[in-house]
Amino acid sequence: MDAAVDAVILIDDRGRIGGSNLSAERLFGYSMGELLGRKATMLLTEAYRNSHDRDLEAYATRGGLAPIGGGCEIEAQRKDGSVFPAYLSVGQVPAADPPRFVSFIRDITPQRETEAAVARERDNERRLQERLLHVTRMATMGEMAAGIAHELNQPLAAITNYAHASDHLLDAQHPDIPEIQSAVREISSQALRAGEIIRKLRHLVGHQEPQRSVTEINEMVEELALLTRADARHNGTRLRVELAAHLPKVNIDRIQIQQVFLNLWRNALEALANAARESREVILRTLERPDGDVEIHVCDNGEGIDPSIAERVFDPFYTTKPERTGLGLAISRTIVNAHGGSIVYLPIQPRGACFLVHLPSLRSTSL
């Protein structure tokens, strides 16, 4: 017994301690004399003492003791009152009458501390990833700022014009009330339009906790259409949207998947930077796969990606543009993979590039 690394406690059928080893004395702080004849529950916290007594009572009445042949985690208590997590396993002494038991107790504090450290590390990694996603999203929105500002300026200019017109009409000797009412309604309509643009911006750039919800992909794409169309007009690019009807729903973090879309959208615009403005086109397409899942395609008619580097485009920090970080596609792949999907690049003939985002449908994830 004294050679055993774990604490060993001998217990009779009434739960009294009949012996212990040196490891038990070191672990609990009691000497052999202090333990002999006392209830073994003195080594447990209050929450576990009643359970221990019930186990012994169950053996006396039914001939069975719960931990025998297995084990369980408990809270043990030292002589000084300190509590520590322990693993308890119990074995019965053969042919002993009355019954006697041997308890093996192992301090699992180091294991719990390691688990807690791993959990903290994972939490730190999660928070770091969330911050990186937020920074990347902010950077993407910064790149789109010129187009968004132009889009926002249109309703503001219209509000100004209608307000001036209303003021002019009110100065007339006989104001045209229906005309003024029409102008006021237009002011209200344009204000709502400007407010909708701002709402979408705040939704995208806000630092929110990751949260998945059942989503209609087409609805999510249309929500971004206002911002991407503004960006397209600013960059002299035609945006063609092809949305398949009756797509199955998906369970996604809406903000994260929108970020993937924005990353792919900005990459497509950059690929068209050297093309003639009248020929620039980006296609955004949604469709249902034969297996019932959903795909989003973002395709452009630019120069495409050099085949020699096509396999590296998703690598972190890999970029052919000195001003870029090389994180956009890497982050996009991380997000899509976390959703159980995939993202791949396909060249378009005779020229162009297409990125395919595959997302599991709610139907397939429930199978």
C-alpha positions in Angstrom: 0.0 0.0 0.0 2.8 2.5 0.9 4.3 1.9 -2.6 1.1 3.1 -4.3 1.2 6.5 -5.8 -2.5 7.1 -5.2 -4.1 7.4 -1.7 -5.4 4.1 -0.5 -8.1 4.0 2.2 -9.5 0.7 3.7 -13.2 1.0 4.7 -15.5 -1.4 6.6 -19.2 -1.9 5.9 -20.1 1.0 8.2 -17.9 3.4 6.4 -15.2 3.6 9.0 -11.5 3.8 8.1 -9.5 0.7 8.9 -6.2 1.7 7.4 -4.4 4.0 4.9 -1.1 4.4 3.1 1.5 7.1 3.2 0.1 8.7 0.0 -3.2 9.2 1.8 -1.5 10.9 4.8 0.4 13.2 2.5 -2.6 14.0 0.4 -5.1 14.7 3.2 -2.7 15.9 5.9 -3.9 13.3 8.5 -1.7 10.8 10.3 -2.7 7.1 10.4 -3.8 7.5 14.0 -6.1 10.4 13.2 -7.8 8.4 10.5 -8.3 5.0 12.1 -11.9 4.3 13.2 -13.3 7.6 11.9 -15.9 7.9 9.1 -14.4 8.0 5.6 -16.8 10.8 4.8 -14.5 13.2 6.7 -12.3 13.2 3.6 -15.2 14.4 1.4 -17.0 17.8 1.1 -20.4 18.1 2.6 -22.0 17.7 -0.8 -20.5 14.2 -1.3 -20.9 12.9 2.3 -24.6 12.0 2.0 -23.9 10.3 -1.4 -21.2 8.1 0.1 -23.4 7.0 3.0 -26.2 6.2 0.5 -23.8 4.0 -1.5 -22.9 2.0 1.6 -26.6 1.7 2.5 -27.3 0.5 -1.0 -24.7 -2.2 -0.7 -26.2 -3.3 2.7 -29.7 -3.6 1.3 -29.2 -4.6 -2.3 -25.6 -5.9 -2.4 -24.3 -3.3 -4.8 -22.1 -0.3 -4.4 -22.1 2.3 -7.2 -18.4 3.1 -7.7 -17.3 -0.6 -7.5 -15.7 -1.7 -10.8 -15.6 1.9 -12.1 -15.0 5.3 -10.7 -16.3 8.8 -10.3 -15.1 12.3 -9.7 -15.6 13.8 -6.3 -14.6 16.8 -4.2 -12.2 15.8 -1.4 -11.3 17.8 1.7 -8.0 18.0 3.5 -7.4 18.4 7.2 -6.8 22.2 6.8 -10.2 22.5 5.1 -8.9 23.0 1.6 -11.0 21.3 -1.2 -9.6 19.6 -4.3 -11.0 17.6 -7.2 -10.2 13.9 -7.0 -11.0 10.7 -8.8 -12.4 7.9 -6.6 -12.5 4.2 -7.4 -13.6 1.5 -5.0 -13.0 -2.2 -5.0 -14.3 -4.9 -2.6 -12.0 -7.1 -0.6 -12.8 -10.7 -1.7 -14.3 -13.1 0.9 -14.3 -10.5 3.6 -17.1 -10.9 6.1 -18.4 -8.4 7.1 -17.6 -6.6 3.7 -14.6 -4.4 3.4 -13.6 -2.0 0.7 -10.5 -0.4 -0.7 -10.8 3.2 -2.0 -8.2 4.6 -4.4 -8.2 8.4 -4.5 -6.2 10.4 -7.0 -5.7 14.2 -6.9 -6.7 15.5 -10.3 -5.9 19.1 -9.6 -3.1 19.2 -12.2 -5.5 17.7 -14.8 -8.2 20.3 -14.0 -5.6 23.2 -14.1 -4.5 21.9 -17.5 -8.0 21.8 -18.8 -8.7 25.3 -17.5 -5.6 26.6 -19.1 -6.5 25.0 -22.4 -10.0 26.5 -22.1 -8.6 29.9 -21.5 -6.3 29.5 -24.5 -9.1 28.5 -26.7 -11.2 31.5 -25.4 -8.3 33.8 -26.2 -7.9 32.4 -29.7 -11.7 32.8 -30.2 -11.6 36.4 -29.1 -8.5 37.1 -31.2 -10.2 35.6 -34.3 -13.3 37.6 -33.6 -11.2 40.8 -33.5 -9.4 39.9 -36.7 -12.7 39.3 -38.4 -14.0 42.6 -37.2 -10.8 44.5 -38.3 -10.9 42.8 -41.7 -14.6 43.7 -42.1 -13.9 47.3 -41.2 -11.0 47.4 -43.7 -13.3 46.0 -46.4 -16.0 48.6 -45.7 -13.3 51.3 -45.8 -12.4 50.2 -49.3 -16.1 50.6 -50.3 -16.5 53.9 -48.5 -16.3 56.1 -51.7 -19.1 54.2 -53.4 -21.2 54.1 -50.2 -20.7 57.8 -49.7 -21.9 58.5 -53.2 -24.9 56.3 -52.6 -25.7 58.1 -49.4 -25.2 61.5 -51.0 -28.0 60.9 -53.5 -30.9 60.7 -51.0 -29.4 63.6 -49.0 -29.2 65.8 -52.1 -32.8 64.8 -53.0 -34.0 65.8 -49.5 -32.2 69.2 -49.9 -33.8 69.8 -53.3 -37.4 68.9 -52.2 -37.0 71.0 -49.1 -35.9 74.0 -51.2 -38.8 73.4 -53.6 -41.3 73.2 -50.6 -39.9 76.5 -49.3 -40.3 78.1 -52.6 -43.9 76.8 -53.0 -44.8 78.1 -49.5 -43.7 81.6 -50.5 -46.3 81.8 -53.3 -49.3 83.9 -52.8 -51.5 80.8 -53.2 -49.4 77.8 -52.1 -50.0 74.6 -54.1 -50.8 72.4 -51.1 -50.9 69.0 -53.0 -47.5 69.8 -54.6 -46.1 70.6 -51.2 -47.5 67.4 -49.7 -45.9 65.4 -52.5 -42.6 67.1 -51.9 -42.8 66.3 -48.1 -43.6 62.6 -48.9 -40.5 62.5 -51.2 -38.4 64.0 -48.3 -39.7 61.2 -46.0 -39.0 58.5 -48.6 -35.5 59.7 -49.3 -34.8 60.0 -45.5 -35.9 56.4 -45.1 -33.6 55.4 -48.0 -30.6 57.1 -46.3 -31.5 55.6 -43.0 -31.6 52.1 -44.6 -28.1 52.6 -45.9 -26.8 53.6 -42.5 -28.6 50.7 -40.8 -26.9 48.2 -43.1 -23.5 49.8 -42.5 -24.0 49.8 -38.7 -25.1 46.1 -38.9 -22.0 45.2 -40.9 -19.4 47.1 -39.0 -20.8 46.4 -35.5 -18.7 44.2 -33.2 -21.2 41.4 -32.5 -20.8 38.0 -30.8 -20.9 35.2 -33.3 -24.5 33.9 -33.6 -26.0 31.5 -36.1 -29.6 31.6 -37.3 -31.7 30.0 -40.0 -31.3 32.2 -43.0 -32.5 32.6 -46.6 -29.4 33.0 -48.7 -31.2 35.1 -51.3 -32.5 37.5 -48.6 -29.0 37.9 -47.2 -27.6 38.6 -50.7 -30.3 41.2 -51.4 -29.5 42.9 -48.1 -26.0 43.5 -49.4 -27.0 44.5 -52.9 -27.5 48.1 -52.0 -23.9 48.5 -50.9 -22.3 46.4 -53.6 -24.3 48.1 -56.4 -23.1 51.5 -55.0 -19.5 50.1 -55.1 -20.0 48.7 -58.6 -21.2 52.1 -59.9 -18.3 53.9 -58.4 -15.9 51.4 -60.0 -17.6 51.4 -63.4 -18.5 47.8 -63.1 -21.7 46.0 -64.0 -23.2 43.8 -61.3 -25.4 40.9 -62.5 -27.3 39.1 -59.8 -28.8 35.6 -60.6 -30.7 34.2 -57.6 -32.2 30.7 -57.8 -35.8 30.4 -56.5 -36.9 28.2 -53.6 -33.4 27.6 -52.2 -33.2 25.5 -49.0 -32.5 27.5 -45.8 -29.0 27.4 -44.1 -28.0 27.8 -40.5 -25.2 30.5 -40.6 -23.7 33.4 -38.8 -25.1 36.0 -41.1 -22.4 38.7 -40.5 -19.6 36.2 -41.1 -21.0 34.9 -44.4 -21.6 38.4 -45.5 -18.0 39.2 -44.8 -17.0 36.2 -47.1 -19.2 37.7 -49.8 -17.7 41.2 -49.4 -14.1 39.8 -49.5 -14.9 37.9 -52.8 -16.7 41.0 -54.1 -13.7 43.3 -53.5 -11.3 40.7 -55.0 -13.4 40.6 -58.1 -13.3 44.4 -58.4 -9.6 44.5 -58.0 -9.3 41.8 -60.7 -11.1 44.2 -63.1 -8.9 47.2 -62.3 -7.0 47.0 -65.6 -10.0 46.1 -67.8 -11.9 48.6 -69.9 -14.7 50.1 -67.8 -17.4 49.3 -70.4 -16.5 45.6 -70.3 -16.2 45.1 -66.5 -18.7 42.6 -65.1 -19.2 40.7 -61.9 -21.8 37.9 -61.6 -23.3 37.0 -58.2 -25.2 33.7 -58.5 -27.0 31.4 -56.0 -28.1 27.9 -56.8 -29.0 24.6 -55.3 -26.6 21.7 -55.6 -27.7 18.2 -56.6 -27.1 17.1 -53.0 -29.5 19.7 -51.7 -26.9 22.1 -50.4 -26.5 25.7 -51.4 -23.8 27.4 -53.5 -22.9 31.1 -54.0 -20.8 32.0 -57.0 -18.8 35.3 -57.3 -17.4 35.5 -60.8 -15.6 38.2 -62.8 -14.4 38.6 -66.4 -11.0 39.8 -65.5 -7.6 38.3 -66.3 -8.1 35.4 -63.9 -5.5 33.9 -61.6 -2.1 32.6 -62.8 -2.3 28.8 -62.7 1.1 28.7 -61.1 -0.2 30.5 -57.9 -3.9 29.3 -58.0 -3.2 26.7 -55.3 -1.8 29.3 -52.9 -4.5 31.9 -53.0 -6.1 30.7 -49.8 -2.8 30.7 -47.9 -2.6 33.3 -45.1 -0.5 36.3 -46.0 0.0 35.2 -49.6 -0.7 38.1 -52.0 0.5 39.4 -55.3 -0.4 43.0 -54.3 2.0 44.8 -52.0 -0.7 46.9 -50.5 -2.8 43.9 -49.5 -2.5 41.7 -46.3 -3.2 38.4 -48.0 -5.8 37.5 -45.3 -9.1 38.0 -47.1 -9.3 34.6 -48.8 -7.7 32.8 -45.8 -10.3 34.3 -43.4 -13.1 33.5 -45.9 -12.0 29.8 -46.0 -11.8 29.7 -42.2 -15.3 31.0 -41.9 -16.8 28.7 -44.5 -15.0 25.7 -43.1 -16.4 26.5 -39.7 -19.9 26.4 -41.2 -19.2 22.9 -42.5 -18.8 24.1 -46.1 -16.0 24.8 -48.6 -14.7 27.4 -50.9 -12.9 26.7 -54.1 -11.5 28.7 -57.1 -12.4 27.8 -60.7 -10.9 29.5 -63.8 -13.4 30.7 -66.4 -12.6 30.2 -70.1 -11.6 32.1 -72.1 -10.9 34.5 -69.2 -12.0 35.3 -65.7 -12.2 33.8 -62.2 -15.0 32.3 -60.2 -15.1 31.5 -56.5 -17.7 28.9 -55.3 -18.9 28.9 -51.8 -20.6 25.7 -50.6 -22.9 25.9 -47.5 -24.7 22.9 -46.0 -28.5 23.3 -46.1 -30.6 23.0 -43.0 -32.1 19.9 -44.7 -28.7 18.1 -45.0 -27.4 19.1 -41.5 -30.6 17.5 -40.0 -30.0 14.1 -41.6 
